[in-house]
Amino acid sequence: MFVSFRGSTAKLLIWQWKASLSYVALGAVAIAADQYAHLAWLKMSTLPLAVIGGAVGIFVSFRTNSGYDRWWEGRKLWGRMVNTSRHFTTQTVMYIERSASGPAFASVAVALVMRQAAYVHALRCLLRSQDPFEDERFSACLPDADLDTLRGESNLTHALLQRQADIVADLGQRGVIDPFQLQSFDNSIRHLLDIQGGCERIKNTPFPPSYGFLATRLTQAYAVLLPLGIVDDLGWLALPITWLVCMGFTVMAEVGRTLETPFSMYWPALPLQNLSTTIEVNLRQRIGDTNLPTIPQPDKRGVLM
């Protein structure tokens, strides 16, 4: 989901209040030791601080960039999911519903489209560690008989695509679709499996936790060292400067942390509910369905699920 921090520094401070207080405390202790204890040996040159600060910035930026890469890859995968689902539906309408005669084939086409919508909702639930069978949108796309058959599958989404492939292969054997059309369907299903595999790889490969630990500890150490190098020139003004620099590092690192899991329910995650419902509406309109669900919109907080 998305949420906006637009125009609210207070929200940002509340989000990172523990880090904010720790930097104030660490900076205050360092400055007090210099101002009141007169510990001259604690003072530092600004040159090593500049080098250390640059190193911390590079380390934090690497984590943020790596987290954004995971988030952006997830968004690209779901962009492909949108396009491939639409293409699969177009193939179904063109090759089966319009080309084949009789209501039986029309019902097969509708079932294929609805199962594709169910597949998208199932993948969304599994990526968010939710039970698809408890999800209203998933259950609404499949008949009860199919839901009972799918319970207990080790990979629900693969089972759904296997069912799609079985039906398409049967239509090919019966001559309803020609070999070229069968191959086109097969390519669409293969693309869906590739997308699913990419999403599962992101979800099941956590970002190394050592990056977050090191980023936090390095920033805390810098919060102690920085005021020791600038206190002579700035006095107690070194405290807000220290807080500002270290909070900048912290916010960058935390943004990277939140982007590492693009399929979670946390505020910067991808709006999978919106995407999957949009796909369902698009697909069902192609088969003439007018009883469509409402596509989720951002709430008053700016959150889009």
Secondary structure, 3 states (H helix, E strand, C coil): CECCCCCCHHHHHHHCHHHHHHHHHHHHHHHHHHHCCCCHHHCCCHHHHHHHHHHHHHHHHHHHHHHHHHHHHHHHHHHHHHHHHHHHHHHHHHHHHCCCCCHHHHHHHHHHHHHHHHHHHHHHHHHCCCCHHHCHHHHHCCCHHHHHHHCCCCCHHHHHHHHHHHHHHHHHHCCCCCHHHHHHHHHHHHHHHHHHHHHHHHHHCCCCHHHHHHHHHHHHHHHHHHHHHHHHHHHHHHHHHHHHHHHHHHHHHHHHHHHCCCCCCCCCCCCHHHHHHHHHHHHHHHCCCCCCCCCCCCCCCCCEC
